[in-house]
């Protein structure tokens, strides 16, 4: 773990469990930390509510989808979107059993998050929201990219970038440091960090929440296309897509640099494997080399998509 809040000082497990024992209409009481995050993290709550409003359901039932998701989650996304069921693990029951065995259990947060299985319902929910938005904008996307196979890659990268964006922004929302760190890390691919929170808050003040969202979204769009480090030309493309003025380029570069720390193993291996599984590896290579956001027509669509995603996520 690299999260500075996840130290080695023991905290009472019963205290953490008590913080999560807060019923909420859209929360998943079976996912440890979910009720806490739904109550106190507005980004997390907005994505959950958006997925529920779209008709998606969440299930920890032992089904073929649930089992396949536990074994190889990357390759069942299309089934989640088709079945409209988002699987998760009932980690809260495990925590209750641990407490029943020893009510005075103490764990360091670092040890705890390394040993309790994380849930990714937040990330998958964002994919579902993006899928719905892209489906509504299919005519517009088809006009800028008529090739079906290339459009499949574009839609997938846009959806993944949206999921990255809301997790990134959600990680900057603070309620209580230790519980935020434990619960967010157990329910997201990201961890809360003071430096990221400060950068996000400072950027929102300087350029506004919507442009911040755009900078993060377009940064992840570029980062998801390559395992290479960010270049000046990439940063300029991101800033232009986010409609930044000249004086905002330095802050755009700071945001983009943090987004380009996206897990290198995922960028080098998981992304190519996903598109190879779907027979779209050539199209991925094309998109990674195309400088897609350089074209004004493409930027217009991407900006419209970005604004719609921002609104769909509650203008986080």
C-alpha positions in Angstrom: 0.0 0.0 0.0 1.2 3.5 -0.7 -1.7 5.3 1.0 -0.1 7.4 3.7 -3.3 7.1 5.8 -3.0 3.4 6.0 -0.5 3.1 8.9 0.4 0.3 11.2 -1.2 1.6 14.4 -4.0 -0.8 15.3 -7.6 0.4 15.3 -10.6 -1.5 16.8 -12.5 -3.4 14.2 -15.7 -2.9 16.1 -15.2 0.9 15.7 -14.9 0.6 12.0 -17.9 -1.7 11.8 -20.0 0.7 13.9 -19.2 3.5 11.4 -20.5 1.4 8.6 -23.6 0.3 10.4 -25.6 3.2 9.0 -28.6 2.2 6.9 -29.1 4.1 3.6 -31.6 3.5 0.8 -29.0 2.9 -1.9 -26.2 1.3 0.1 -25.1 -2.3 0.0 -25.0 -3.5 3.6 -23.2 -6.7 2.6 -20.2 -4.8 1.2 -18.1 -3.6 4.1 -17.6 0.1 4.0 -20.3 0.7 1.4 -22.9 2.2 3.7 -20.3 4.6 5.1 -19.2 5.7 1.7 -22.7 6.1 0.4 -23.5 8.4 3.3 -20.4 10.5 3.4 -18.8 10.5 -0.2 -21.0 12.4 -2.6 -19.2 11.1 -5.7 -19.6 7.5 -4.6 -23.3 8.1 -3.8 -24.0 9.9 -7.1 -22.7 7.0 -9.2 -24.7 4.4 -7.1 -27.8 6.4 -7.5 -27.3 6.9 -11.2 -26.8 3.1 -11.7 -29.9 2.3 -9.7 -31.9 4.9 -11.6 -30.9 3.1 -14.8 -32.3 -0.1 -13.6 -29.1 -1.9 -12.5 -29.3 -4.2 -9.5 -26.5 -5.3 -7.2 -26.1 -8.9 -6.1 -23.8 -11.1 -3.9 -25.8 -14.2 -4.9 -23.7 -17.2 -5.9 -24.5 -17.3 -9.6 -22.4 -18.2 -12.7 -21.9 -14.4 -13.3 -20.8 -13.9 -9.7 -18.4 -16.8 -9.9 -16.9 -15.7 -13.2 -16.5 -12.2 -11.9 -14.6 -13.4 -8.9 -12.3 -15.4 -11.2 -11.8 -13.1 -14.2 -13.7 -9.8 -13.7 -12.1 -8.1 -16.8 -13.8 -10.5 -19.2 -17.4 -10.4 -17.9 -18.1 -6.7 -18.2 -20.2 -7.3 -21.3 -22.4 -9.7 -19.3 -22.8 -7.1 -16.5 -24.0 -4.6 -19.1 -26.3 -7.1 -20.7 -27.8 -8.7 -17.6 -27.8 -5.3 -15.7 -26.5 -7.1 -12.6 -23.4 -5.8 -10.8 -21.9 -8.5 -8.6 -20.2 -7.9 -5.3 -18.8 -9.9 -2.3 -20.5 -10.1 1.0 -17.5 -8.9 3.0 -19.6 -7.4 5.9 -20.7 -10.9 7.0 -17.1 -12.0 7.3 -16.3 -8.9 9.4 -19.2 -9.7 11.7 -18.0 -13.3 12.2 -14.5 -12.0 13.0 -16.0 -9.7 15.7 -18.2 -12.5 17.1 -15.0 -14.6 17.6 -13.2 -11.7 19.2 -15.1 -8.4 19.8 -11.8 -6.7 20.8 -10.1 -7.3 17.5 -7.5 -4.7 16.6 -6.0 -4.5 13.1 -3.7 -2.0 11.4 -5.6 -0.5 8.5 -2.8 -1.6 6.2 -3.1 -5.2 7.2 -6.9 -5.1 7.1 -7.2 -3.8 3.5 -4.5 -6.2 2.4 -6.5 -9.2 3.7 -10.2 -8.4 3.2 -11.3 -8.9 -0.4 -12.1 -5.6 -2.0 -15.3 -4.8 -3.9 -15.4 -3.0 -7.2 -19.1 -2.2 -7.5 -18.2 1.5 -7.7 -16.0 1.0 -10.7 -18.5 -1.3 -12.5 -21.4 1.1 -11.7 -19.5 3.8 -13.5 -19.1 1.6 -16.5 -22.8 1.0 -16.5 -23.5 4.7 -16.4 -21.1 5.5 -19.2 -22.6 2.7 -21.3 -26.0 4.2 -21.0 -24.8 7.7 -21.9 -22.8 6.4 -24.9 -25.8 4.4 -26.0 -27.9 7.6 -26.0 -25.2 9.4 -28.0 -24.6 6.6 -30.5 -25.7 8.6 -33.5 -23.3 11.4 -32.7 -20.4 9.0 -32.1 -21.2 7.1 -35.4 -20.9 10.4 -37.3 -17.3 10.9 -36.1 -16.4 7.2 -36.2 -18.5 5.2 -38.7 -16.3 2.0 -38.3 -18.0 -0.4 -35.9 -14.8 -2.0 -34.7 -13.0 1.2 -34.0 -16.1 2.6 -32.3 -16.2 -0.4 -30.0 -12.7 0.6 -28.8 -13.5 4.2 -28.4 -16.6 3.5 -26.4 -14.7 1.1 -24.1 -11.8 3.6 -23.5 -14.3 6.4 -22.8 -16.2 4.2 -20.3 -13.0 3.1 -18.6 -11.8 6.7 -18.4 -15.1 7.8 -16.8 -14.7 5.0 -14.2 -11.2 6.2 -13.5 -12.3 9.8 -13.3 -15.1 9.3 -10.7 -12.8 7.1 -8.6 -10.0 9.7 -8.7 -12.4 12.5 -7.8 -14.1 10.4 -5.1 -10.7 9.7 -3.5 -10.3 13.4 -2.8 -13.5 13.7 -0.7 -12.7 13.6 3.0 -14.8 12.8 6.1 -12.5 11.1 8.6 -9.0 10.1 7.5 -8.7 6.5 8.8 -12.2 5.3 8.0 -12.0 7.1 4.6 -8.8 5.3 3.8 -10.0 1.9 4.8 -13.4 2.0 3.3 -12.5 3.7 0.1 -9.6 1.3 -0.5 -11.9 -1.6 0.1 -14.4 -0.4 -2.5 -12.3 1.3 -5.2 -9.2 0.8 -7.2 -7.9 4.1 -5.7 -6.9 5.2 -2.2 -7.4 8.6 -0.6 -4.3 10.8 -0.3 -3.7 14.3 1.1 -1.7 15.4 -1.9 -4.3 14.3 -4.4 -7.1 15.9 -2.4 -5.2 19.2 -2.3 -4.5 19.1 -6.0 -8.2 18.3 -6.8 -9.5 21.0 -4.5 -7.0 23.7 -5.7 -7.8 22.8 -9.3 -11.5 23.1 -8.7 -11.1 26.5 -7.3 -8.8 27.6 -10.1 -10.7 26.2 -13.1 -14.1 25.1 -11.8 -15.5 21.7 -11.1 -16.6 21.0 -14.7 -13.2 21.8 -16.2 -11.5 19.7 -13.5 -13.7 16.8 -14.5 -12.8 17.3 -18.1 -9.1 17.4 -17.4 -9.2 14.2 -15.4 -11.4 12.5 -18.0 -9.3 13.4 -21.0 -6.1 12.6 -19.1 -7.4 9.1 -18.5 -8.5 8.8 -22.0 -4.9 9.4 -23.1 -3.4 7.3 -20.3 -5.6 4.3 -21.1 -4.3 4.2 -24.7 -0.6 3.8 -23.9 1.9 2.4 -21.4 4.2 5.3 -22.3 4.8 8.3 -20.1 3.0 11.5 -20.8 4.5 13.9 -23.3 4.1 17.6 -23.8 2.1 17.0 -27.0 -0.2 14.7 -25.0 -0.6 17.3 -22.3 -1.5 20.0 -24.8 -4.1 17.7 -26.4 -5.6 17.1 -23.0 -5.7 20.8 -22.2 -7.2 21.6 -25.6 -9.9 19.0 -25.2 -10.8 20.4 -21.8 -11.0 23.9 -23.4 -8.3 25.3 -21.2 -6.9 28.8 -21.7 -3.1 29.4 -21.9 -2.7 30.2 -18.3 -4.4 27.0 -17.2 -1.8 24.8 -18.9 0.4 24.3 -15.8 -2.5 23.0 -13.7 -3.6 20.8 -16.6 -0.1 19.3 -16.6 -0.2 18.6 -12.9 -3.6 16.8 -13.2 -2.5 14.8 -16.3 0.7 13.8 -14.6 -1.2 12.2 -11.7 -3.6 10.4 -14.1 -0.6 9.0 -16.0 0.3 7.1 -12.8 -2.5 4.7 -13.8 -1.4 1.2 -13.0 1.3 0.3 -15.6 0.4 -3.4 -15.4 -3.2 -2.6 -16.4 -2.0 -0.4 -19.3 0.6 -2.9 -20.5 -1.3 -6.1 -20.1 -5.0 -5.9 -19.1 -6.1 -3.4 -21.7 -4.5 -5.1 -24.7 -5.8 -8.5 -23.4 -9.3 -7.2 -23.2 -9.4 -5.9 -26.7 -7.6 -9.0 -28.0 -10.3 -11.1 -26.4 -12.9 -9.1 -28.3 -10.9 -9.2 -31.6 -10.1 -5.5 -31.5 -6.4 -5.4 -30.8 -5.6 -3.8 -34.2 -8.2 -1.1 -33.6 -6.6 -0.4 -30.2 -3.2 0.1 -31.8 -4.8 2.4 -34.4 -6.4 4.5 -31.7 -3.3 4.6 -29.6 -1.4 6.1 -32.5 -4.1 8.3 -34.0 -4.0 11.3 -31.7 -7.8 11.1 -31.9 -8.4 14.3 -29.9 -6.3 16.3 -32.3 -9.3 16.5 -34.7 -11.7 19.3 -34.0 -14.7 17.2 -34.9 -13.6 14.5 -32.5 -13.0 17.1 -29.7 -16.5 18.5 -30.1 -18.0 15.1 -29.6 -15.7 14.3 -26.7 -16.6 17.6 -25.0 -20.3 16.9 -25.4 -19.8 13.4 -24.0 -17.7 14.7 -21.1 -20.4 17.3 -20.2 -23.1 14.6 -20.3 -21.1 12.2 -18.1 -20.5 15.0 -15.7 -24.2 15.7 -15.4 -25.0 12.0 -15.2 -22.6 11.6 -12.3 -24.3 14.4 -10.3 -21.8 17.1 -11.4 -19.3 15.8 -8.9 
